Amino acid sequence: MGEKQAGGKMGKRLWRGWAGLVTALALCAMTVCFAMGQLTPEPLALLPSPPPVQSQAATQGRVNLNTAGLEELDALPGIGPARAQAILDYREEHGPFRYVEELIYVSGIGEGILEKLMDLVTVGDE
């Protein structure tokens, strides 16, 4: 019986050693995958926290993404009727915009259009 217990303890020690090695290898593999861009975090996780609320003086003359209708949005550069409708659909599905940069998640709006709109739109009260 003494031999059985000694063998059991040795097996546990071996398992603990292998488990540590397997865990370390898995963490290294994940690190390499992140570095190579094969594993990426969710897009929302990449966005910074919402910027501070803009003052009313800074928002005068801007189109409010949360209250604008189809015609107002359509008049913005690079938007047009299809993208304006996409903004309205996004707002309907996800609720009011919390910050202007959230436009990047609207179908058909990329970084170039977002950059053009940054000084023309707001999400604050006017």
N, CA, C and O atoms as a MOPAC input file, in Angstrom:
PM7 MOZYME 1SCF
protein

 N      0.81400 1    -1.19000 1     0.00000 1
 C      0.00000 1     0.00000 1     0.00000 1
 C      0.86100 1     1.25900 1     0.00000 1
 O      0.47500 1     2.27400 1    -0.57900 1
 N      2.00400 1     1.20000 1     0.63500 1
 C      2.90000 1     2.34000 1     0.66700 1
 C      3.39700 1     2.70800 1    -0.71500 1
 O      3.57600 1     3.88900 1    -1.01200 1
 N      3.62800 1     1.70200 1    -1.58000 1
 C      4.09100 1     1.97700 1    -2.93900 1
 C      3.02200 1     2.69900 1    -3.75500 1
 O      3.33200 1     3.58000 1    -4.55700 1
 N      1.76800 1     2.31900 1    -3.54400 1
 C      0.67500 1     2.95000 1    -4.28000 1
 C      0.57600 1     4.43600 1    -3.94800 1
 O      0.40300 1     5.27300 1    -4.83400 1
 N      0.68800 1     4.75000 1    -2.66000 1
 C      0.59800 1     6.15600 1    -2.26000 1
 C      1.77300 1     6.95500 1    -2.80200 1
 O      1.59800 1     8.09900 1    -3.22300 1
 N      2.95300 1     6.37900 1    -2.79700 1
 C      4.12400 1     7.08600 1    -3.30500 1
 C      3.96800 1     7.35100 1    -4.79500 1
 O      4.32700 1     8.42900 1    -5.26900 1
 N      3.43700 1     6.38200 1    -5.54300 1
 C      3.21500 1     6.56000 1    -6.97400 1
 C      2.18500 1     7.63600 1    -7.24400 1
 O      2.32800 1     8.40800 1    -8.19200 1
 N      1.14300 1     7.69700 1    -6.41800 1
 C      0.09900 1     8.70200 1    -6.58100 1
 C      0.63100 1    10.10400 1    -6.36100 1
 O      0.26400 1    11.02900 1    -7.08500 1
 N      1.49700 1    10.27200 1    -5.36300 1
 C      2.08000 1    11.58200 1    -5.09700 1
 C      2.98900 1    12.01800 1    -6.23700 1
 O      3.01200 1    13.18900 1    -6.61400 1
 N      3.74000 1    11.05800 1    -6.78400 1
 C      4.64500 1    11.37800 1    -7.87700 1
 C      3.84700 1    11.79000 1    -9.11600 1
 O      4.23900 1    12.71200 1    -9.83100 1
 N      2.72900 1    11.10700 1    -9.36800 1
 C      1.87900 1    11.45200 1   -10.51000 1
 C      1.30900 1    12.85800 1   -10.37600 1
 O      1.22300 1    13.60000 1   -11.35400 1
 N      0.91900 1    13.21500 1    -9.15200 1
 C      0.38300 1    14.55800 1    -8.92100 1
 C      1.46300 1    15.60700 1    -9.17600 1
 O      1.18600 1    16.65800 1    -9.75500 1
 N      2.69900 1    15.32000 1    -8.74200 1
 C      3.79200 1    16.27000 1    -8.96700 1
 C      4.06300 1    16.44200 1   -10.45900 1
 O      4.27100 1    17.55400 1   -10.94300 1
 N      4.05800 1    15.31500 1   -11.17900 1
 C      4.27700 1    15.38800 1   -12.62200 1
 C      3.16400 1    16.18900 1   -13.29500 1
 O      3.42600 1    17.01500 1   -14.16800 1
 N      1.92000 1    15.93800 1   -12.88200 1
 C      0.79100 1    16.65200 1   -13.47100 1
 C      0.89900 1    18.14900 1   -13.22200 1
 O      0.65200 1    18.95000 1   -14.12300 1
 N      1.26500 1    18.52600 1   -12.00600 1
 C      1.40900 1    19.94600 1   -11.68700 1
 C      2.47400 1    20.58900 1   -12.55700 1
 O      2.29700 1    21.71800 1   -13.01500 1
 N      3.57300 1    19.89100 1   -12.79200 1
 C      4.64100 1    20.41100 1   -13.65000 1
 C      4.17400 1    20.59200 1   -15.08100 1
 O      4.44800 1    21.62100 1   -15.69900 1
 N      3.46800 1    19.60000 1   -15.61600 1
 C      2.96000 1    19.67400 1   -16.98700 1
 C      1.88000 1    20.73600 1   -17.11700 1
 O      1.82900 1    21.45200 1   -18.11600 1
 N      1.02200 1    20.84200 1   -16.12100 1
 C     -0.05500 1    21.82500 1   -16.17800 1
 C      0.51800 1    23.23900 1   -16.25200 1
 O      0.01900 1    24.07400 1   -17.00500 1
 N      1.55000 1    23.50200 1   -15.48200 1
 C      2.19800 1    24.81700 1   -15.51700 1
 C      2.82500 1    25.09300 1   -16.87000 1
 O      2.72700 1    26.20300 1   -17.39400 1
 N      3.47300 1    24.07800 1   -17.43600 1
 C      4.10200 1    24.22600 1   -18.74100 1
 C      3.06600 1    24.46500 1   -19.83400 1
 O      3.26100 1    25.32800 1   -20.69100 1
 N      1.97200 1    23.71500 1   -19.81600 1
 C      0.91700 1    23.86700 1   -20.81200 1
 C      0.28500 1    25.26500 1   -20.69900 1
 O      0.02500 1    25.90700 1   -21.71600 1
 N      0.04200 1    25.73000 1   -19.49100 1
 C     -0.52100 1    27.06800 1   -19.28600 1
 C      0.41700 1    28.13800 1   -19.83300 1
 O     -0.02600 1    29.06300 1   -20.51300 1
 N      1.70400 1    28.01700 1   -19.54000 1
 C      2.68000 1    28.99300 1   -20.02700 1
 C      2.73200 1    28.99600 1   -21.55300 1
 O      2.78200 1    30.06300 1   -22.16500 1
 N      2.72000 1    27.82400 1   -22.16800 1
 C      2.74400 1    27.74400 1   -23.63000 1
 C      1.48500 1    28.36100 1   -24.24400 1
 O      1.56800 1    29.04900 1   -25.26100 1
 N      0.32800 1    28.12300 1   -23.63800 1
 C     -0.91700 1    28.69200 1   -24.14800 1
 C     -0.88700 1    30.21700 1   -24.07000 1
 O     -1.31400 1    30.89200 1   -25.00700 1
 N     -0.39200 1    30.75700 1   -22.97500 1
 C     -0.29500 1    32.20900 1   -22.83500 1
 C      0.68000 1    32.79800 1   -23.85300 1
 O      0.42300 1    33.86000 1   -24.42000 1
 N      1.79000 1    32.11400 1   -24.08300 1
 C      2.75000 1    32.58100 1   -25.09400 1
 C      2.11900 1    32.56300 1   -26.48300 1
 O      2.29200 1    33.50800 1   -27.25200 1
 N      1.39700 1    31.50900 1   -26.80700 1
 C      0.74500 1    31.40900 1   -28.12000 1
 C     -0.27400 1    32.52900 1   -28.30000 1
 O     -0.35300 1    33.12100 1   -29.37600 1
 N     -1.05400 1    32.83000 1   -27.26200 1
 C     -2.03900 1    33.90800 1   -27.35200 1
 C     -1.34800 1    35.25200 1   -27.55000 1
 O     -1.82300 1    36.08600 1   -28.32100 1
 N     -0.23900 1    35.46400 1   -26.86400 1
 C      0.50300 1    36.71700 1   -26.99500 1
 C      1.00400 1    36.89500 1   -28.42000 1
 O      0.90000 1    37.98100 1   -28.99000 1
 N      1.55000 1    35.82100 1   -28.99700 1
 C      2.03700 1    35.88400 1   -30.37400 1
 C      0.88900 1    36.16500 1   -31.33500 1
 O      1.04500 1    36.95800 1   -32.26400 1
 N     -0.26200 1    35.52800 1   -31.12600 1
 C     -1.42200 1    35.75400 1   -32.00200 1
 C     -1.90800 1    37.19400 1   -31.92300 1
 O     -2.24900 1    37.78200 1   -32.94900 1
 N     -1.94800 1    37.77200 1   -30.72800 1
 C     -2.34300 1    39.17200 1   -30.59300 1
 C     -1.34400 1    40.06500 1   -31.31700 1
 O     -1.73200 1    41.00200 1   -32.01400 1
 N     -0.05300 1    39.77200 1   -31.14800 1
 C      0.97700 1    40.59400 1   -31.77500 1
 C      0.89300 1    40.52600 1   -33.29600 1
 O      1.17500 1    41.51400 1   -33.97400 1
 N      0.51400 1    39.38900 1   -33.83100 1
 C      0.42800 1    39.21900 1   -35.28100 1
 C     -0.91200 1    39.68500 1   -35.82200 1
 O     -1.10500 1    39.70700 1   -37.03800 1
 N     -1.84200 1    40.05700 1   -34.95200 1
 C     -3.13500 1    40.56100 1   -35.38100 1
 C     -4.14200 1    39.48000 1   -35.69800 1
 O     -5.19600 1    39.77500 1   -36.26300 1
 N     -3.84900 1    38.22400 1   -35.35000 1
 C     -4.79400 1    37.15000 1   -35.63300 1
 C     -5.91600 1    37.11100 1   -34.60500 1
 O     -7.01800 1    36.65300 1   -34.90800 1
 N     -5.65300 1    37.57700 1   -33.41500 1
 C     -6.68800 1    37.71700 1   -32.39100 1
 C     -6.82100 1    39.20200 1   -32.12200 1
 O     -5.83300 1    39.87500 1   -31.82800 1
 N     -8.02300 1    39.71000 1   -32.22000 1
 C     -8.21600 1    41.13400 1   -31.96700 1
 C     -9.35800 1    41.32800 1   -30.99600 1
 O    -10.32900 1    40.57200 1   -31.02500 1
 N     -9.25800 1    42.33300 1   -30.13200 1
 C    -10.36700 1    42.63300 1   -29.23400 1
 C    -11.55200 1    43.18300 1   -30.01400 1
 O    -11.41000 1    43.57200 1   -31.17300 1
 N    -12.69400 1    43.21500 1   -29.39800 1
 C    -13.89700 1    43.75800 1   -30.02400 1
 C    -13.67800 1    45.22400 1   -30.37800 1
 O    -12.97300 1    45.92700 1   -29.65600 1
 N    -14.26800 1    45.70100 1   -31.47500 1
 C    -14.07100 1    47.09700 1   -31.88400 1
 C    -14.43200 1    48.10700 1   -30.80700 1
 O    -13.74600 1    49.11800 1   -30.65200 1
 N    -15.48600 1    47.84900 1   -30.07200 1
 C    -15.87500 1    48.81000 1   -29.04000 1
 C    -14.81500 1    48.94900 1   -27.96200 1
 O    -14.65300 1    50.01900 1   -27.37400 1
 N    -14.09500 1    47.87100 1   -27.70600 1
 C    -13.06200 1    47.93200 1   -26.68300 1
 C    -11.91900 1    48.85300 1   -27.11500 1
 O    -11.17100 1    49.33800 1   -26.26600 1
 N    -11.77300 1    49.10000 1   -28.40800 1
 C    -10.70200 1    49.94500 1   -28.89800 1
 C    -11.01400 1    51.43000 1   -28.75200 1
 O    -10.10300 1    52.25900 1   -28.73800 1
 N    -12.28100 1    51.76500 1   -28.64600 1
 C    -12.65100 1    53.17000 1   -28.54600 1
 C    -12.30900 1    53.71800 1   -27.16300 1
 O    -12.46900 1    53.02500 1   -26.15800 1
 N    -11.84500 1    54.94200 1   -27.11600 1
 C    -11.60500 1    55.55100 1   -25.80900 1
 C    -12.94000 1    55.84400 1   -25.13100 1
 O    -14.00200 1    55.77600 1   -25.75000 1
 N    -12.85700 1    56.16700 1   -23.86700 1
 C    -14.08500 1    56.53300 1   -23.17100 1
 C    -14.65900 1    57.78600 1   -23.83100 1
 O    -13.92200 1    58.54300 1   -24.46300 1
 N    -15.95800 1    58.01100 1   -23.69100 1
 C    -16.57300 1    59.16600 1   -24.35200 1
 C    -15.88700 1    60.46700 1   -23.95700 1
 O    -15.51400 1    60.64800 1   -22.79800 1
 N    -15.72000 1    61.37000 1   -24.91300 1
 C    -15.10100 1    62.65400 1   -24.58800 1
 C    -16.02300 1    63.46900 1   -23.69600 1
 O    -17.21800 1    63.18300 1   -23.61600 1
 N    -15.49000 1    64.47200 1   -23.02900 1
 C    -16.33500 1    65.28900 1   -22.17000 1
 C    -17.43300 1    65.96900 1   -22.97800 1
 O    -17.27800 1    66.21800 1   -24.17400 1
 N    -18.53900 1    66.26300 1   -22.31300 1
 C    -19.66800 1    66.91200 1   -22.97000 1
 C    -19.22800 1    68.28500 1   -23.46500 1
 O    -18.58400 1    69.04100 1   -22.73800 1
 N    -19.58200 1    68.59700 1   -24.70700 1
 C    -19.20400 1    69.86800 1   -25.30300 1
 C    -20.10500 1    70.97800 1   -24.78400 1
 O    -21.26800 1    70.75100 1   -24.45100 1
 N    -19.54900 1    72.17700 1   -24.72300 1
 C    -20.36300 1    73.31000 1   -24.28500 1
 C    -21.33200 1    73.68500 1   -25.39700 1
 O    -21.11900 1    73.34200 1   -26.56000 1
 N    -22.38800 1    74.38400 1   -25.03500 1
 C    -23.37400 1    74.81000 1   -26.03000 1
 C    -22.76100 1    75.74800 1   -27.05800 1
 O    -23.13600 1    75.71600 1   -28.23000 1
 N    -21.83300 1    76.57300 1   -26.63400 1
 C    -21.20700 1    77.51100 1   -27.56700 1
 C    -20.45600 1    76.75900 1   -28.66400 1
 O    -20.43000 1    77.19900 1   -29.81300 1
 N    -19.85600 1    75.64500 1   -28.31800 1
 C    -19.08600 1    74.87700 1   -29.29500 1
 C    -19.99100 1    74.09700 1   -30.24200 1
 O    -19.54900 1    73.68900 1   -31.31600 1
 N    -21.25000 1    73.88200 1   -29.86500 1
 C    -22.13800 1    73.07300 1   -30.69200 1
 C    -23.05400 1    73.90200 1   -31.58200 1
 O    -23.79700 1    73.33500 1   -32.38400 1
 N    -23.02400 1    75.21700 1   -31.46500 1
 C    -23.91100 1    76.05300 1   -32.27800 1
 C    -23.60700 1    75.86300 1   -33.76100 1
 O    -22.45000 1    75.88600 1   -34.17900 1
 N    -24.66000 1    75.67500 1   -34.54300 1
 C    -24.50200 1    75.50600 1   -35.97200 1
 C    -24.20400 1    74.08000 1   -36.39700 1
 O    -24.13100 1    73.79800 1   -37.59300 1
 N    -24.03300 1    73.19100 1   -35.46100 1
 C    -23.75400 1    71.79300 1   -35.78400 1
 C    -25.06000 1    71.00400 1   -35.85900 1
 O    -26.05900 1    71.38000 1   -35.24600 1
 N    -25.04000 1    69.92300 1   -36.60500 1
 C    -26.19800 1    69.04200 1   -36.71900 1
 C    -26.13700 1    68.03900 1   -35.57000 1
 O    -25.13100 1    67.35500 1   -35.38100 1
 N    -27.21300 1    67.96300 1   -34.81600 1
 C    -27.28300 1    67.02900 1   -33.69000 1
 C    -27.67200 1    65.64900 1   -34.22300 1
 O    -28.76200 1    65.47000 1   -34.76600 1
 N    -26.77500 1    64.68200 1   -34.06200 1
 C    -27.01400 1    63.32500 1   -34.56400 1
 C    -28.21500 1    62.65400 1   -33.89500 1
 O    -28.80400 1    61.73100 1   -34.45800 1
 N    -28.57400 1    63.10900 1   -32.71200 1
 C    -29.66300 1    62.47300 1   -31.97300 1
 C    -31.03400 1    63.06500 1   -32.26300 1
 O    -32.05300 1    62.47700 1   -31.90100 1
 N    -31.06900 1    64.23300 1   -32.91800 1
 C    -32.36600 1    64.86200 1   -33.20600 1
 C    -32.58100 1    65.14800 1   -34.67900 1
 O    -33.70400 1    65.44300 1   -35.09000 1
 N    -31.52600 1    65.06600 1   -35.48800 1
 C    -31.62200 1    65.41100 1   -36.91000 1
 C    -32.47600 1    64.40800 1   -37.67000 1
 O    -32.49200 1    63.21300 1   -37.37400 1
 N    -33.17900 1    64.93600 1   -38.65400 1
 C    -33.97600 1    64.09300 1   -39.53700 1
 C    -33.18800 1    63.73200 1   -40.78600 1
 O    -32.02000 1    64.09300 1   -40.93100 1
 N    -33.84000 1    63.02500 1   -41.67000 1
 C    -33.22000 1    62.54200 1   -42.89900 1
 C    -32.64900 1    63.68300 1   -43.74200 1
 O    -31.53100 1    63.58000 1   -44.24900 1
 N    -33.40400 1    64.76400 1   -43.89400 1
 C    -32.96100 1    65.87700 1   -44.74100 1
 C    -31.72800 1    66.57700 1   -44.18400 1
 O    -30.81500 1    66.92700 1   -44.93200 1
 N    -31.70400 1    66.78300 1   -42.85700 1
 C    -30.54300 1    67.43100 1   -42.23600 1
 C    -29.29500 1    66.57900 1   -42.39800 1
 O    -28.22300 1    67.08700 1   -42.72700 1
 N    -29.43900 1    65.28300 1   -42.16600 1
 C    -28.29200 1    64.38300 1   -42.28500 1
 C    -27.83400 1    64.27100 1   -43.73400 1
 O    -26.63400 1    64.22100 1   -44.00700 1
 N    -28.78100 1    64.23100 1   -44.65600 1
 C    -28.48800 1    64.12700 1   -46.08500 1
 C    -27.66800 1    65.31500 1   -46.57800 1
 O    -26.88300 1    65.18100 1   -47.51600 1
 N    -27.84800 1    66.47400 1   -45.95300 1
 C    -27.14500 1    67.68400 1   -46.37100 1
 C    -25.67600 1    67.70000 1   -45.94000 1
 O    -24.90700 1    68.53600 1   -46.41500 1
 N    -25.28000 1    66.79700 1   -45.05600 1
 C    -23.89300 1    66.75100 1   -44.59700 1
 C    -22.98600 1    66.21500 1   -45.71000 1
 O    -23.40800 1    65.36100 1   -46.49000 1
 N    -21.74700 1    66.70900 1   -45.79000 1
 C    -20.84100 1    66.24800 1   -46.84700 1
 C    -20.51400 1    64.75900 1   -46.71200 1
 O    -20.15800 1    64.27600 1   -45.63700 1
 N    -20.64500 1    64.05200 1   -47.83100 1
 C    -20.31200 1    62.63400 1   -47.86000 1
 C    -21.38900 1    61.71500 1   -47.33500 1
 O    -21.17000 1    60.50700 1   -47.24800 1
 N    -22.55700 1    62.24900 1   -46.97800 1
 C    -23.59700 1    61.40400 1   -46.40000 1
 C    -24.57500 1    60.93300 1   -47.46800 1
 O    -24.55100 1    59.75200 1   -47.81100 1
 N    -25.41000 1    61.76900 1   -47.99800 1
 C    -26.38900 1    61.35100 1   -48.99300 1
 C    -27.55000 1    60.60300 1   -48.35100 1
 O    -27.51200 1    60.31500 1   -47.15500 1
 N    -28.58000 1    60.28700 1   -49.12700 1
 C    -29.79500 1    59.69200 1   -48.57100 1
 C    -29.59000 1    58.30100 1   -47.96100 1
 O    -30.18300 1    57.99500 1   -46.92600 1
 N    -28.77300 1    57.46700 1   -48.57500 1
 C    -28.58200 1    56.09800 1   -48.06000 1
 C    -27.86400 1    56.10700 1   -46.71400 1
 O    -28.26700 1    55.40600 1   -45.78600 1
 N    -26.79900 1    56.90100 1   -46.60800 1
 C    -26.06300 1    56.96700 1   -45.33800 1
 C    -26.88700 1    57.68500 1   -44.27400 1
 O    -26.82000 1    57.33200 1   -43.09600 1
 N    -27.66100 1    58.68400 1   -44.67700 1
 C    -28.53500 1    59.36700 1   -43.72300 1
 C    -29.52900 1    58.37600 1   -43.13200 1
 O    -29.77600 1    58.37300 1   -41.92600 1
 N    -30.09600 1    57.53900 1   -43.99000 1
 C    -31.03100 1    56.51900 1   -43.50400 1
 C    -30.31300 1    55.51900 1   -42.60400 1
 O    -30.88300 1    55.06100 1   -41.61400 1
 N    -29.06800 1    55.17500 1   -42.93600 1
 C    -28.29200 1    54.24800 1   -42.10400 1
 C    -28.05300 1    54.83700 1   -40.71700 1
 O    -28.07200 1    54.11200 1   -39.72200 1
 N    -27.82600 1    56.15600 1   -40.64700 1
 C    -27.64800 1    56.82200 1   -39.34700 1
 C    -28.94300 1    56.73500 1   -38.54200 1
 O    -28.92100 1    56.42100 1   -37.35200 1
 N    -30.06200 1    57.01200 1   -39.19300 1
 C    -31.35800 1    56.92600 1   -38.50200 1
 C    -31.63800 1    55.49500 1   -38.04000 1
 O    -32.13300 1    55.28400 1   -36.93200 1
 N    -31.32300 1    54.51800 1   -38.88100 1
 C    -31.53000 1    53.11300 1   -38.50700 1
 C    -30.65100 1    52.72400 1   -37.32300 1
 O    -31.09900 1    52.03300 1   -36.40800 1
 N    -29.40100 1    53.17200 1   -37.34800 1
 C    -28.48300 1    52.87500 1   -36.24400 1
 C    -29.00900 1    53.49000 1   -34.95000 1
 O    -29.01200 1    52.84700 1   -33.90000 1
 N    -29.45000 1    54.74000 1   -35.04000 1
 C    -29.98100 1    55.43600 1   -33.85900 1
 C    -31.21100 1    54.72700 1   -33.32400 1
 O    -31.38700 1    54.61100 1   -32.11100 1
 N    -32.06500 1    54.25100 1   -34.22400 1
 C    -33.27700 1    53.51900 1   -33.83600 1
 C    -32.92300 1    52.22000 1   -33.10900 1
 O    -33.54100 1    51.86800 1   -32.10500 1
 N    -31.92100 1    51.51900 1   -33.63100 1
 C    -31.54900 1    50.21000 1   -33.08100 1
 C    -30.73200 1    50.31300 1   -31.79600 1
 O    -30.91700 1    49.51500 1   -30.87700 1
 N    -29.82200 1    51.29900 1   -31.72800 1
 C    -28.87200 1    51.36700 1   -30.60700 1
 C    -29.14100 1    52.49500 1   -29.62200 1
 O    -28.45100 1    52.61200 1   -28.60900 1
 N    -30.12500 1    53.31500 1   -29.90600 1
 C    -30.39700 1    54.43900 1   -29.01800 1
 C    -29.57100 1    55.64700 1   -29.41300 1
 O    -28.85700 1    55.60900 1   -30.41500 1
 N    -29.65800 1    56.72200 1   -28.63600 1
 C    -28.95800 1    57.96200 1   -28.99600 1
 C    -27.43800 1    57.77400 1   -29.02000 1
 O    -26.88100 1    56.94800 1   -28.29700 1
 N    -26.80200 1    58.55500 1   -29.86200 1
 C    -25.34400 1    58.54600 1   -29.92400 1
 C    -24.80200 1    59.15400 1   -28.63700 1
 O    -25.30700 1    60.17200 1   -28.16300 1
 N    -23.77400 1    58.52900 1   -28.07600 1
 C    -23.14600 1    59.07100 1   -26.87400 1
 C    -22.01000 1    60.00900 1   -27.22300 1
 O    -21.72000 1    60.94300 1   -26.47600 1
 N    -21.35500 1    59.76200 1   -28.37100 1
 C    -20.29500 1    60.62900 1   -28.84600 1
 C    -20.19400 1    60.50400 1   -30.36500 1
 O    -20.60000 1    59.49300 1   -30.93800 1
 N    -19.66100 1    61.51400 1   -30.99900 1
 C    -19.63500 1    61.60600 1   -32.45800 1
 C    -18.87000 1    60.43300 1   -33.07500 1
 O    -19.26300 1    59.92800 1   -34.12600 1
 N    -17.80200 1    60.00300 1   -32.44300 1
 C    -16.97200 1    58.92700 1   -32.97900 1
 C    -17.73200 1    57.61500 1   -33.15500 1
 O    -17.27100 1    56.72100 1   -33.86500 1
 N    -18.87400 1    57.49900 1   -32.52300 1
 C    -19.71000 1    56.30800 1   -32.65300 1
 C    -20.24900 1    56.15000 1   -34.08100 1
 O    -20.71400 1    55.07300 1   -34.45300 1
 N    -20.18800 1    57.21100 1   -34.86800 1
 C    -20.62200 1    57.14900 1   -36.27500 1
 C    -19.85600 1    56.08700 1   -37.06000 1
 O    -20.36100 1    55.58000 1   -38.06200 1
 N    -18.65900 1    55.74600 1   -36.62600 1
 C    -17.83200 1    54.78000 1   -37.33300 1
 C    -18.52400 1    53.41300 1   -37.42200 1
 O    -18.18500 1    52.60400 1   -38.28500 1
 N    -19.48500 1    53.15500 1   -36.53900 1
 C    -20.20200 1    51.87800 1   -36.53300 1
 C    -21.41200 1    51.86500 1   -37.46700 1
 O    -22.05800 1    50.83100 1   -37.63600 1
 N    -21.71300 1    53.00500 1   -38.06600 1
 C    -22.82600 1    53.09000 1   -39.00700 1
 C    -22.35100 1    52.55800 1   -40.35500 1
 O    -21.28500 1    52.93500 1   -40.84300 1
 N    -23.13700 1    51.69600 1   -40.93700 1
 C    -22.79300 1    51.10700 1   -42.23300 1
 C    -22.54500 1    52.18800 1   -43.27700 1
 O    -23.37600 1    53.07800 1   -43.46200 1
 N    -21.40500 1    52.11400 1   -43.96100 1
 C    -21.08800 1    53.06100 1   -45.01900 1
 C    -20.29200 1    54.26900 1   -44.56300 1
 O    -19.91600 1    55.10200 1   -45.38900 1
 N    -20.02600 1    54.38700 1   -43.27300 1
 C    -19.24800 1    55.52800 1   -42.78100 1
 C    -17.90000 1    55.01400 1   -42.29300 1
 O    -17.81400 1    54.22100 1   -41.35500 1
 N    -16.86200 1    55.48600 1   -42.95200 1
 C    -15.50600 1    55.09100 1   -42.58600 1
 C    -14.77500 1    56.25300 1   -41.93000 1
 O    -15.36700 1    57.28700 1   -41.62100 1
 N    -13.50000 1    56.06500 1   -41.72700 1
 C    -12.69800 1    57.08600 1   -41.05400 1
 C    -12.64800 1    58.39900 1   -41.83600 1
 O    -12.65500 1    59.47600 1   -41.24100 1
 N    -12.59800 1    58.31100 1   -43.16100 1
 C    -12.53600 1    59.53300 1   -43.97200 1
 C    -13.76600 1    60.40500 1   -43.81600 1
 O    -13.66000 1    61.61600 1   -43.61700 1
 N    -14.93500 1    59.78500 1   -43.90600 1
 C    -16.18700 1    60.54900 1   -43.74600 1
 C    -16.30400 1    61.05300 1   -42.31800 1
 O    -16.70300 1    62.19500 1   -42.09200 1
 N    -15.95600 1    60.20500 1   -41.34400 1
 C    -16.02300 1    60.62200 1   -39.94000 1
 C    -15.16800 1    61.86400 1   -39.71300 1
 O    -15.58100 1    62.79500 1   -39.02100 1
 N    -13.98200 1    61.87000 1   -40.29700 1
 C    -13.08500 1    63.02100 1   -40.13000 1
 C    -13.71200 1    64.30500 1   -40.68900 1
 O    -13.58000 1    65.37400 1   -40.09400 1
 N    -14.39000 1    64.19300 1   -41.82900 1
 C    -15.05100 1    65.36200 1   -42.42900 1
 C    -16.20000 1    65.88000 1   -41.55900 1
 O    -16.49500 1    67.07500 1   -41.55000 1
 N    -16.84100 1    64.96400 1   -40.83000 1
 C    -18.03300 1    65.33300 1   -40.05400 1
 C    -17.73000 1    65.82600 1   -38.63800 1
 O    -18.58600 1    66.44700 1   -38.00800 1
 N    -16.56200 1    65.56800 1   -38.14600 1
 C    -16.24200 1    65.84300 1   -36.73400 1
 C    -16.58900 1    67.26800 1   -36.31200 1
 O    -17.08900 1    67.46700 1   -35.20500 1
 N    -16.33800 1    68.26300 1   -37.15900 1
 C    -16.60700 1    69.65100 1   -36.79600 1
 C    -17.99900 1    70.11800 1   -37.19000 1
 O    -18.37100 1    71.26400 1   -36.93800 1
 N    -18.77700 1    69.21900 1   -37.81700 1
 C    -20.08700 1    69.61800 1   -38.31600 1
 C    -21.25400 1    69.00900 1   -37.54000 1
 O    -22.39500 1    69.44900 1   -37.68100 1
 N    -20.96800 1    68.00300 1   -36.72300 1
 C    -22.03700 1    67.31700 1   -35.99700 1
 C    -21.73900 1    67.31400 1   -34.50300 1
 O    -20.61000 1    67.53600 1   -34.06600 1
 N    -22.78900 1    67.05600 1   -33.74300 1
 C    -22.67700 1    66.98200 1   -32.29200 1
 C    -23.66500 1    65.94900 1   -31.78100 1
 O    -24.54200 1    65.49900 1   -32.51800 1
 N    -23.52000 1    65.57700 1   -30.52500 1
 C    -24.51500 1    64.71200 1   -29.87000 1
 C    -25.09500 1    65.41300 1   -28.65100 1
 O    -25.98500 1    64.88500 1   -27.98500 1
 N    -24.57500 1    66.62900 1   -28.35900 1
 C    -25.03000 1    67.39100 1   -27.19700 1
 C    -26.31400 1    68.14900 1   -27.47800 1
 O    -26.79700 1    68.20200 1   -28.60900 1
 N    -26.84900 1    68.73000 1   -26.42400 1
 C    -28.05600 1    69.55200 1   -26.56600 1
 C    -27.70000 1    70.86400 1   -27.21400 1
 O    -26.64900 1    71.44400 1   -26.94400 1
 N    -28.58600 1    71.32700 1   -28.07300 1
 C    -28.35100 1    72.62200 1   -28.73600 1
 C    -29.35000 1    73.64400 1   -28.27000 1
 O    -29.31200 1    74.79100 1   -28.71600 1

